[in-house]
Amino acid sequence: MSTRPRPFITSPHLIGLLIVTARLIQEQVAIKLSPLGVSYAQAVVLVRLYRSTAGTVAQTDMIESLAVSRASGTLVLSQLEARGLVSRTADRSDARRLVIELTDAGRDLELPVHAVMEEVESVIRRSLGHDEVADSFDVMRRMFNDIKRYRHTRA
């Protein structure tokens, strides 16, 4: 029998709680988006485009921001393109790169998609005070940045 310390087993850990919480949030967003005919992954792309100051995002940057494989990201973008919500065109400065842009139909979904996100966000925030929301953002950003750096250093 091993006598080495096993802190993961013997102490509280965040992995399970974060994963399950994220899944429950994702599930609620997906349920609320269903009447719009948009999946959670598709909505994430749309929101990223809504927030883009240029109104466009390079396909490689979009897929990177989704934290999914190139194949999965390309599939989501293809689905959005097939629905006429986004277009993909060659970058004017580098024809090897694709740029994603909202179509008029994609822009028409902005308010309903944001309404869904705001509704679920309000559920998340209702158990937190104002300072706790700010502190949570700070903590989650640090965790995000650390795990993102870790992701890029794996062998």
N, C-alpha and C positions, 0 to 999 in steps of 0.2 A: 504494500500500500504506500502510495506516494505521500510524503509529508511536506511537499512544497506548497507555498501559499497559493490559493486559488481565489483571487479577489473577485473575479467575474461571477463566480458561483456564490460567494459569501457576502457580497455587498450589492447595494442597489446599482443598477446599470441603466443607461439611457437608450441603448440600441433598440430593445424591444418596444419600449414606450414610444420612442420617436417613430419607429416604423409603423406600429399599429395606429398611432394617432394620425400619421400622414395618410395611411390607407383609408381610415374613416373619413377624413376630410376629403380625400380624392373621391370616395364613394358618394358623399353628399353633393359635391360639385357635379359629378357625372349624372346623378339623378336629376338635379335641377337643370342641367344643360340638355338633357334628353329631348324635351319638347322643341328645342331649337335645332335638333339634328346634328349637334356638335359633340364630339367626344371630349373628355378631359384633356387629352394630349393636343387635340386640335385647338381647344380654347387657349391653352398655354401659348401656342404659336400666335394665335390672334392677338392675345393680350400683349405679347412681346412686340408685335407690329404696331398695335395701338399706341404703345408707349415710346416707340422709336421716333426720335426727333426728325430723322431724315424720311421717315415713312417707308423705309426699306431696311432689310437686314440681309447680309450675305448668307447664303445657304449654310456654309460651313460654320459660321458664327451661331446661326440659329440652332443647328444640330448640337453643337457644343453646349449651348445654354440649356438644352433639354436634358442633358446628361444621359443620352441614349446612344445606342450604336448608330453608325452611319445608315445602315439598312433600315432600322426602325424610324429614324428621323426622316429619311427620304420617303418612306411609306406614308407617314403622317402628312408630309408636304404634298405628296401626290394625291392623297385623299382630298385635301383642301383645294388643290388645283382642279381636280375633277368636279368638285362641287361649285367651282367658279368663285371661290372666296379669296383665293390668292393667285397671283401669276408669278412665274419664274422666267426671268430673262437674263441674257448674258450681261455681265458688268461692262459698262462702257469703257472703263479704263483697263480691264483685263477680261477678255472674252472667255477665258478658261473658268472664271468664277460665275456662279449663278446668284442672282439677287432676287429676293422674295419681296413682293409688294402686295398690299391689299387691293382687291377689286372694289367696285362700288357695292357689290353684294356683301363682301367681307366687312366693309365699313358700316353697312346697314345693321350688322349684328353687334356693333360696338356697345350700344346701350343695353341690350338684353344680356350680353355676356358679362358686362360689368355689373349688372344688377344681380346676377347669380353669384358672382365672386363676392360682392358686397354683402349679400345675405349670409353666405357661409362665414365670411370674415367676421360679421357681427356676432355669430354664435361663438366663434373662437374667442373673441375679445370680451364677451359678457362676463366671464369669470375673472377678468383681470382689471385692476385699477389702471389709471392713466400711466403712472410711473412703471407699473409692471409691464405694460405694453411696450414702452420704450426700452426697458431693460431686456425684455424678451427678444426684441429686434436685435439688440446689441449682441446678446448671447448667441442667437441663431446665426447672425452674420459671421461671427467668429468661428462657430462650428462649421458653417458652410465653407468658409475660406480655408480652414484647416483640412477638411476632408477633400476639398477640391485639390489642394496642393498634394495631399497624400495620394490621390487618384493619379496624378501626373507623375508620381515618383515610383509607382509600382513597376515591378520587372515584367 
